[in-house]
């Protein structure tokens, strides 16, 4: 069982092995809930550094996120990291959510500004009585119950950032406000990740930045999501996927191979670990692990 505030992610990573972590989202129905818990159980044996549970656009899944994260804390050996966003909440409501997490035994949070219900490129309108920037929520979480705080990072820049340097300045400010680690959005070029790390290190900040991995199992869907969040799919990757387009099984296999190649390049280049966007399924992540020759500890 996970109890207490415990080590920071930075301390856990510095203590030894590379970090492997998994992200889930609150399911919409009972079948989705069963699928989620099947994935959690299948991946638990790999002893991930942590698992995170997302928050829907516009804060739509708050209660489910709180419930699932608390259940992970109570019923598994996993360290849960709960997402929390500024969207749709007053400061008082955010204090209440943090207090609920603490009462559920959850002491690690992933703090985000969050996306409007219309999507990440929609105009941002702060909630009356709430926060405008993630850094304000980082500061609140850091002070309220002394939470361990993680934040988002953007290898190709946040879609609303003025420049990559401005985007790096924002991440540095969140670290200095109390964030202890960052997890990136999905990306497909290792050079984008290493460029982000270099910009942050040049500003004197050394928090772990975990690369977020999303295998391309459906090229059209990944391209649509990438357009929303500012992630591009390189032409050479598109060509490799499209060369298999008449065979869905081959498309999937190529997507897994591409993800494994990216993971290998990241780890060889010094990334502190890998964070997998699971889409509440374990199969693709386990296939990547097989190609990386990562096995569950005995």
N, C-alpha and C positions, 0 to 999 in steps of 0.2 A: 504494500500500500504506500502511496505517496503522502507524506505528512510533512508539514512545516515548510518554511521558505527554502531551505536547502541551498545547495550550490547554485551559483549562476551558471548559465550556459557557457560563458567564457571559462569559468573554472573547470567545468566538466570536460570541455574540449582540451584545455591545457593539461588536464590530468593524465592524458594518455592517448587512447585511440581516436581516430577520426570520428566525427559525428555523422550519424545517419538518422534522419528524422522523416516523419510522414505527416501529410496534411489530409484531413477529412472535412466533410461539410455536413450540416444537419440534413437528414433525409426528409422527403416529403410525405412518405406513407410507411405502413408497416413492412411492406416488402423491401423498401429502401433501408429501413432500420435493420432488418435482418441481414441485408447485404453489407451494411456498414460494420456490424459486429462480427460478421464472418471475416471481413478484411482486417479488422483490429486484431482478432485472435490469430489470424494467419501471420501477421507481421510482428506480433508481440514477441515471438520466439527469437527475433533478431536483436532484441534488446536495444531498441533505438534510444538515442539520447533524449528525445522527446517526441510527442505527437501533438499536432495542433488541430483545433476545430474552428472553422471559419464562421464568419458573420455575414448574413445575406446583404445584398445591396439595399441601402436605406435602412439598415438595422433590422431587416425583416425577420430574422430567425433568432432573435435574442434569447427567448426562453428556451428554445431547443438547444442552442449553443451552450447555455448555462447548464442545462440538464445533462447533456451528453458529456461535457467536460467533467462535471461532478461525478458522474457514474464511472468514467475512466479512472478518476482519482480514487474512488472507493473500491472498485471491483477488479482492477488490473494492477500489474506491476509497473505500468507506464507512467511517465511524467507528462501530465497534460499541460499544454499552453493554450489558454483561451484567447480567442480574438476579441477585441473590443474597439468599436469605432465611435467617432464623434457624431456620425450622422443620426439625426432624429432624436437626440438625447440632450436634455439640459444637464448642467453640471451636477445638480443634485441627483438626477437619475443615474449618472455615471458613478457617483459615489456609492449609490445603493447597489449597483451591479458589482462593483469591486468588493463591497462588503459581502454580497452573496457568494461571489467566487471564494473569498477567504473562508466563509463558513462551510463551504463544500470541500475545503482542503485543497483548493487551487490557488497557487501563489506565483504562477508565472503567466504573464499576459503578453499577447502580441497586439501592440497598440497601433492603430491606423486612423488616418483622417476618415477613410471610408469613401465609397462612391455614392453619389446620388442614385436614387431608384432608377433614374433614366440612363445610368451608365457613367463610366469614368470620364468621358469627354463632355458630359453635360455641365452646365454652369453650376458652380458651387454656391449654395446659399446656406449660411450657418443657421442652425436651429436657434430660435430665440432663447437666451439663457444658457446656450451651449458654447462649444469651442469652435474656433475657426481653423486651427492648425493642429496637426498631430502632436507637435511639441508640447502643447498645453496639456494634452491628455497624458503624455509621457511623464511630465512633471507631477501631475496629480497621482498617477499610479505609483510613481517612485516614492511619493510621500505618504500615500494612503495605504497603510498596512505593509509598507516596505516591500512591495511586489518586485519580482524580477521582471524586467521589461525588455521585450524585443520589438523591432520595428521593421518596416518594409524598405527594400532598396531596389533600385532600378538601373540595371546595367546599360540600358539605352536611354535612360532619363525618363522621369515621370512625364506623361503626355502633356501636362500643363507647365512643365519647367521651362524657364527662359533659355537655359543652356545646360550642358553636362556639368559645367563648373558650378552653376547655381544649384543644380540638383545635388551635387556633392556637398555643398555648403549646408543644405537642409539636413542631410543625413548626419553630418558632423554636429550640427546644432542639437539634433535629437540625442546623439550619443552624450553630448556634454550636459544634457538635461536629465540623464539617468538611464538611457537605453544601454543595455549590456551586450546585445547581439543584433544582427540584422539577417533577414532572409530575402533573397531577391525574387522578383517576378521571374517567370519563365523567360528563357533566352536560348539561342541556338548557336552562338559563336562564343567560344571560350575567350577570345580576345576582348569581347564586350565586358565580360566579368572581370578579367584581369585589369582592364582599363579603369573600371570602377574602383577596385581595390587600390590601385595605384593613386588615384585621385584622393581617396580617403586617407591613405597613409601619408601622402604629401602634406596633408593638413594636420598631421600629428595625432591622428586617432587610430587606435589599433584594435577596435572591437572585432570579434569574428564576424565575417560576412559569409553566410551559407548560400551556395548557389541553388536556386530552385529549378528542379528538373521536371519537365513535362514531355513525355514521349509523344511523337506525332503518330497517332493511330488513325486520325481522320484529318487529312490536310486541309480541307475546306473549313472545318470547325476551328482548327488552330489558327488559320489565317484570319478568320472573323474575329476571334478573341484577340489575336495579336494587333489587329487594327484598332481595337478599343483601348488596349492598354499600352500601346506604343512599342510593341515587340515585332520585329521583322523576321520573316523566314527567308534565309539566304537562297539565292538562285540555285546554287549547287545542291542544296538540300531538296528543294522543290524538284529539281531534275531527277534526283535519285528516287524520290517517292513516285513521281509521275511515270517513271520507267516501268513501274510495277502496277500501274493503275488498272490493268485488266484482271488482276488477281488479288482480291482483298486479303488473303492470308499472306501473300508476299509483301503487300503494303505494310501490314502490321509488323512483319518480321524486319522489314527495312527500317521502320520507325523505332523499333526496339534496338536495332544495331546502331542507328545514329545516336540514340540517347546514351548507349553504353560507350560509344566512342567519345562523346562529349564528356561523360563522367571520367573516363580514363585521362583525358587531357587536363581536366580540371584538377584531379587529384595529383597528377604528375607535376602540375604547375604550382602546387602548394595550397590548394583550397582546403579549408579545415574540415570539410565533410560534404554531404549531399542532402538536400531536402527534396523529397518526392511529393509531387501533387498527384495523389492516388486516384482522385475521382471516386473514392469509396470502394475501390477494387484493389485486390492485392496482386492479381496475376501479372500485370505489366511490370510492376516493381520487382517482383520475384524473378521474372525473366531477365531483367536488367542485372539483378544481383548475380544470376547464374552466369551471364556473360562476363561480369567483373570478377567472377570466382569468389564472391562473398557468400559465406554460409552462416547459418544460425549458430551461435555459440553453443557448445555442448553443456 
